[in-house]
Amino acid sequence: ISIIPTISTFPYHEDFNTSNGGWFAEGINVSIQYNEPGSIWNKSGGDLAWYSQSNSKNMEGGYNPQELSYLNGPCFDLSGMYKPMVEFDAGVVTKSKLDGLTLQYSTDDGNIWRPLGNIGSGINWFNALNIVSDPGEQLRFLDSISLYTPTRRPQPQIGWTGSPGGGNVQNIRQILDEVKSTNKVRVRFAFASTEDSLYKGKGIMIDNFKINERTKMVLLENFVNTQDTASSTASITIDNVINKFKEDLAGIQYHTSFPDSDPFNTENPADPSSRVLFYGVENVPRAVLDGGIRPGRPDLSIKDIDIYREALKTPEFYIDINASTVSSTLNFDVTFSATKERDDNSSLVAYIAVVERDVQGVTGANGKSNFESVLRRMYPSAAGEIMNGRWQVGEQKKLSGNWTFTSSKVNDQTKLGLVAFIQDRISKQVLQSAYFGYKQGLFTSINDQSDNKFSHTLTIYPNPAENVINVASDIPLSTNLNWELTDQLGKVLGIGKFLVGMTEGKIDVSNICAGIYHLNFVSPSGFKYYKKISIIK
């Protein structure tokens, strides 16, 4: 009997170097074992993993005939996760289309197992259908009605087979949104082979299994014109995409001067024209996803899997936006924090775009009368701000500015938002983006502030933090002080209390994923204090 541990603290990372992490192998003619794979998978001594080893003593690696084996992982409570993803390293070298590996999950204690994702989704995800050996006995579960509801119908006998990635170890990633609200998710790798003799190839290897939050925000730029009929159809699709993927995507829609005049372009022709020249856009509609121009019409070329594939990447920067409006002036501070060391020789450029989320009351010649994420202004200009020099991990650079607008330039200031992004001007790759103010407008923004009802001075350090946040008061607390850590959409990730008389307390954030958060304090007397916190890993 194997005890399956339950994991509810994230990020979860099991590198298997100190123990098997509660994972275990079982099945028929099992070749999967926990040990040092060694040179066959280019592993150094002491680097442990799960890999296949045939019963033949004269063979390194390989696997057994008529094998049906499972590598069982823990049970995960994902109910508290926001944008969960799974990531691991794996190598597969098998008989193509005959033998293969798959990843399955169960939400009912292992009664029904579903393959996670579909072919072509994720990063380096499944590469084949109809694998003859049927890893995980997928056909046995295929006719279960509960398998298809409330989520998608799975593709049959799906997994990895042959030599994906040229037979080398690949980093593999997939979203977990279909089970993110579930408090009991079991996972397992399933491997199966046919009746032939012992296989003399590498077999399979699995290492560095992780579950964490996605932190990459995808940028979708769309070029349209109110005189163009195709733009109207494409814009409806893009509008829906921006709203559907608001947790993973920031959107900007540039209104061009061609094929004919456009009222939004007339108000601000310079900024859209600069982006047209930057990308070499010759006709509309045209979409650009994270700096890569999509072929053909956006309503036909933008797919969900494309957005998720970008969102699964590890960002090289975090972006924190603070903004507020005073009368008709928008004030903002945008901080760019590096997550890796790099020297770019002035190839990186930061951009800040003011957009209006939902513009109504304007009808284009193409019949469209509501417009999503319309560009109103770019700061400091459409040329952006060069972020030159060497970046160290955790190093920050800030852009601050303001924009005074009139009613002729903005229809509804409560629907203003900011999109910030950092881009390599040579490759055009967008390394990270962020949005602020899309949900209720900038008037509801939470900035670092105090309501001046508290006689203490609070010092919060370090910021950025990695594992622990220290909170210090200049004098002993005269009252209890409750704290709450939330993400940028208000989801509570941690709560606690500093007691009367304390001068310093600690908040453990070692299990919080990298990103930007709000640390909120409230005392019984009504004192409120908010602080933006950056967490790095």
N, C-alpha and C positions, 0 to 999 in steps of 0.2 A: 504494500500500500504506500503510495507516494502522497505526501502532504503538499498541497499547492498553496504557496504563499499569496496573500493579497497585497497589492501595491496601491496606495492612495496618495503617495507623496511624489511630486514631480518637480524637476525633470528626473526621469529614470534613465540610468545608464549602467548597463552591465557589460564590462569588458572581459569577464570570465578569468581574469588573471589571478585573483585571490581565491575564488571558489566557483562552483558551477551556478551560483546565484539562485538555487532552487529549481533550475531547469533539469529535466531528465528525459532520457530516450527510452522508447518502448516499441513493440511491434513484432513483426515476423521477419526472420533472417536479418536482424538489425545490424547495420554496419556503422551507424553513427556513434561516435564516442567523444568523450571529453578528455583532451590531452594536448600535447604540443604538436601541431601539424608539421612543423619543421620546414624543410626546404621545398617540399612539394607545393606549398602555398606561400613560399617566400617569407616565412615567419621565423623570427629570431628565437633563441632559447629563452624559455620563461614566458613566452607569449602564448597563452592557452586559448583554445577555441573548441567549437564542436565541428567535427569533420568526419567524413566517411573513410573507413578502412576495411577492406575486404578481409575475408577469413583466410585468404592465402598468405602464408608467411613469406612468400617470395615476391610480394608485391607491396609497393608503397602507395597508399591511397586506394582508389577504386571502390567498388561496392559489390554486394552479393546479388545473385540471381533471385528472381521472385521475391524481391524485398518489398515490404510495406512497413515503413518505419515512421515514427513520429518523434519530434523533439518538442516537448511540452514546456511552455513558459508559465509564468505566474498568472494570476487573475488580477486584472487591473480595474480600479474604480475610476472611471473617466468622467464622472458626473460633475466634477468641479473644474473641468478643463474648458478652455475657450476656443482655441484653434488647434486641436491636437494633431500630431503627426507621428509616424513611426519611421525610424531610420536604423539601418544596420549595414554591415559589410558582409558580402557573400560571394562565393565563387562557385560556378557550376560548369562542369565538363562531363556530359553524359552522352549516351547514344541519342542522337537528334530525333525528336518526335516519338521516341519509344519510351525513354526513361526521363523522369523529371522531378522537380521540387516545386512546392507551392506553399503559400502562407494562408492559414485559415483562422477564423475566429468563431467563438460561440458565446451566446448571451444566455444560454439556458443550461449551464452546467455540463456542456458537452454532448447534449442530445442531438443537436443539429450543428454542423460545421459549415460555414460559408467561406468561399475564397474572398480575400480582401481585394477590392479594386478590380479593374478590367484590363485587358491587354491595351497597351498604348497609354495608360494613365500613369501618374506618378513619374518618378525619375528612375530609369533603369528597371522598370517594373516588368511584369510577365511578358514573355516574348512569344508564346505559342498557345494555341488551342488544340483540343483533341489529342492530348498526349496519351498514347496507347496504354501505358501502365496505370493511368488514372490516379495520380498521387492524391492521397487524402480521401479516396473512395468517393469522389464528387458525384458520380452517377447515382450512388446510393441515396444521396440527399436531394437529388434534383427534383423529384416529384412531390416533395413535401410542400404543401400549400403555404405553411408558415415561413418557408424559405423566401418567398417572393414578396411578403408583406411585412412591414410597410416600405421596404427598400426595393432596390432593383432586382431583376432576375439575373442570376449569375451566368457567365459564359461557361460552356462545358469543358471539363478536363483541362483547366487552364493552369499555367505555371511557367517555370523556366526549364528549358531543355536545350540540348546541344552545347554550344560554347558561347553564351552571351558575353559581350565584352571581350571577345577574343580569348575566352578562357581565363581571364585575369579576375582578380578580386575587384568587385564593384561596390561603390557606395549606393545603396538603394533606399528610396524614400517614397512614402505614400501618405495621403491624408487619412484621418480617422473620423471625419465628420459624421459618418453614418452611425457611429456608436459613441459620440462625444457626450451624450446625456445618459449613458448607461453606467450603472455602478458595479456591474459584474461582467467583465469581458475577458474570456480566456483566449489565449493565442497559442498556435502550434505551427511548426514547420512539418510538412508531410512529404516524404520521399517514397518513390515507387520505381521498381525496375521490372523488366519482362523476364521471360524464362530462359534467356540465353545464358551462356557461361559467364564466369567472373569477368567484370569489366576492368580493363587495365589502365584506364585514364585516371585523371585526378579525382573524379567523383564530385563531392560537394563540401563546402566549408561555410560556417556561419560564425560571426563574431560581432562584438560592439553593438549590442542591441539597445536602442534608445526610444523612449517616448517623451516628447516634449511639445512645447507650443511653437507654432510657426511665428516668426518675427519679421519675415520679409513682406513688405507692402509693395504690391505691383502697381506700376503706373500705366494707365491706358490713355493715350492721346489720340483724339479723333479730329479729323479735318472735314468740315462740312460747309455748306452754303445754303441759305434760305431760299434761293432761287432754283435749286437743283432737286428734282424729284427723287433721284436715287438717294440723295442725302437725307431726305425725309424718312424713307424706309429704314436706312441704315441707322439714323439717329434714334429711332424708336428702339431698335435692338440694343444699341450702345447704352441708352438710358436704362433699359432693363438690366443690362450687365452691371452697370455702376451700382444700381440699387441692390441687386442680388448678391454681389460680392463686396459689399461695403466693409466687411471685416478684413478683406485681403487686398482691396484695390482702391486706388485713388484715381479719379478721372478728370481730364481737362478736355473741353471741346473748343477747338479753334475755328472761328468763322472766317473764311477766306474771302478775297476780293473777286474770285473767279468761281464759276463761269460768268457771274453777274454781280451787281452790287448787293451787299448784305448789311442790314442796319447795325448789327453788332460789330461788323468789321469797320463800318463807317465811323463808329464811335472810337475804335481803337484799331487802326490798320497796321501799326508798326509791329506789335508783338506777334500776332498770327503770321505776318509776312516773314518775320525772322525765323520762326519755326518751320515754315514752308521751305525756306532756303536751306536751313540746317539739314532737313531730311530729304530735300530734293523732290518734294511732292508736286506732281504735275497735274493731277486731277482729283476731284472729290466724288464720292466720299473715300477717305483713306484712313486707316487706323495704324497706330504704332504701339506695340506692347513692349514695355521695358526697353525702348530704344530700337526695337526691330520692326521694320515696316512689314505689315501683313499683306500678302498678295491678294488682289481682288477686293471686292466689296466687303466692308467690315461686318455687315450683317450675315455674310456667308463664311467669313474666314475666322472670326473669333469664336473659339470653342472653350468650353469649361475646362477641359484638360490642359489647355494652353495656360490658362490663368493659374490653375493649381500647380502646374509644373514650375512656373516662376515663383509662386508663393512658397514652395518647398525648399527653395535655395537658402543658403545661409547668407544673411546680409553682411556687407562689409562696413556698414555704418548703422547707427541708430539716429533718428531725427526726433527732436523734441520741439514742439511748437507751443508757444505761449502767445495769446492774442486777446485783445479786447477792443471795443469801440467806445469812443467818447464823442458824443454828438455825431458829426459826420467824418470823424477821423478814425481810421483803423490803425492801431499800433500793434507791432508784433516783434517777438524775439524768437529766432530759430537756431537751435543748437545742433550741430553735427558732431557725433561721437564715433570715433573709429573702433571697430571690433578686431582689426588686424593691423599689423605693421605694413606700411607701404610707402614707397617713394615714387610720386607720380610725375615729377618734372612738369608741373603746371597743366596736366591733362585733365584734371578734375574740375568740374564747374558746378556750382550750387545755384539752384533756381527757386524762386518763390513766386507762386501764381495765386492771385486773388480770383476766385470763381464765385459765381452766383448759382446757387444750387438749383433753383426751380424758377425760371423766368416765364411769366405768363402775361397775356395782354399784348403780345406781339405776334402777328401772323405773317408768315413768309409766303412768297409766291407759290411755294410748293405745298401750301395748305397746312403746314405744321404750326401749332399755336402755343406749344409749351416746350421749353428748352432746358436741358439738364446740364449743370456744371459748365456754364458759359464763362470763358475767360474774360475777365474785366481788366486786369492789369498784371504785368510781370515786374518783379522787383529784383535788383535795382533797374534792370531793363531785361529785354529778351535775351541779351547776351550773357546774362547771369553773372556770377561772381567767381572768379578763379580761386580755387582752394589749393594753392601751390605749396610745395615743400614736403617734408617727410612727416608721416603720421605714425605716432606710437599708439599702441593699444590703450584705449581709454582717453586719448587726447581729444580735446573739444575745441571747436571753432564756432563762433556765433555771428549771425547776421541779424541786425536790428534795423527797423525802419518804420515808416508810417505812410499812409495814403489817405488824403482827404478827397472825398468823393461828393458828387452832387446827385440829385434825383434823376438827372438826365443820363447819368452813367450807371446807376444802380436802381433797379425796380423796387427791391425790398431788402433793406440792409440786414434784417434778421435772418436772411437766407444766405448771407455771405459765408464763405469758407476759404481756408488757405490750403494749398497743396505745395509742399516743399519736396524737392528731389535733388539728388546728386548724381551727376552723369559724367562718364568718360567722353570727352568731346572728340576723341579720335575713333574709338570703336563704337561710340554712340550708346553703349550699354548703360542702362540706368541701374545704379548699384543699390539704391534704396529710395523710397518715397514715404511721405506721411501726409495725413490730412487732419484738419482741425475745423470744427464748427459745422460739420455736415448735418448733424441731427437736429439741433435746436437753434442754430445760429451762434454767432460769437458772443452774444450777450450772456450766454449761460456758461461761458468758459470758466475753468477753475485755474487760477494763477496762484503763485506764492503770495499769500496775504494773511493778515490777521485783522480781527475786528476791534482790536485795541481794548478789549475787556479783561485782559490778563496782565498782571503786573510782573510776570516773569519774561525773561528773554530765553528762547529756546535755540540751541545750536544743534544742527543735524549733520552728521558726518560719518564716513566719507560719502561724497556724492560726485561721481558714480560709486556705488557700493557693489561688493561681490558676494559676501556671505553674511555680513552683520551691518546693521545700521545703528549707530550710537545717537542717543538723544540726551542732551545735557541741558540742565536749567542753571541759570546764574545763581539762584538761591534755592533752598529746599522748597519743594512744591507745597503750597498751602492748601491744596485740594487734590483729589484724585483726577487723573487725566486719562481719558479713554483715547485709544488710537485705532485707526482703521486703515488698512492698505488696500487700495482699489486699482484696477486697471483704468485705461483711458475712457472706457465706456461705462464705468461705475460698478463693475463686478467686484465684490468683496473677496479678497484673497487671504486676508488675515486680520484678526482683531486682538486687542489686548488692553492692559491698563497699567499705568504708572501710579503708584500709591503715594499718598501724602507723605511729605518728608524726604522723598527721593531727590537726588540731584543729578543722577544719570541712570539711564536704562538702555537696554539693548533689544533690538528686534532682529530675529533670525530670518534672513532672506535666502539662505543657502538652497532652499528648494523652490525658489521663485525663478522662473525663466527670465532670460535677459530681455530688457525692454524698458519702457517709460511708465512710471506708476505715480499715483497720488498717495501721499501720506497725510491723513486727516486726523486732527486732534479736536476733541470736544470735552469740556469740563462741565460738571454739574451746574455751574453758575452761568453756562451759556457761551463761554469762550470758545471760539473756533479759529483754527489755524490750519492752513493748507500748504503743503510743500511738494513740489515735483521731485521725484527720485528717479535716477537712472541706475539700473542694475545691469552689470556686465558679468560675463562668464568666460 
